[in-house]
């Protein structure tokens, strides 16, 4: 099987490593589609750079700190979404 290359900067690599560790701890896996995985990681890096937190790229940041803390990746909704549809809304985490 040919291994696809990621084109990630240092911050994106850190976020990918954090996501891999979290997935392993929770018995999940990351999106097997490398292009989609790369896009989600890059989007997380962009929200972290813009807002100072890794907000889920599939959800809108409202500016309300109490509400927005629920959408910091991994968000408060991801486990239910994975249970219901096999993956979270962002398509980062998948059931194993």
Secondary structure, DSSP 8 states (H G I E B T S, - for coil): ---------HHHHHHHHHHHHHHHHHTEEE-S-HHHHHHHHHHHHHHHHHHSS-B-TTS---S-HHHHGGGBSS-TTHHHHHHHHSB-TTS-EEE-
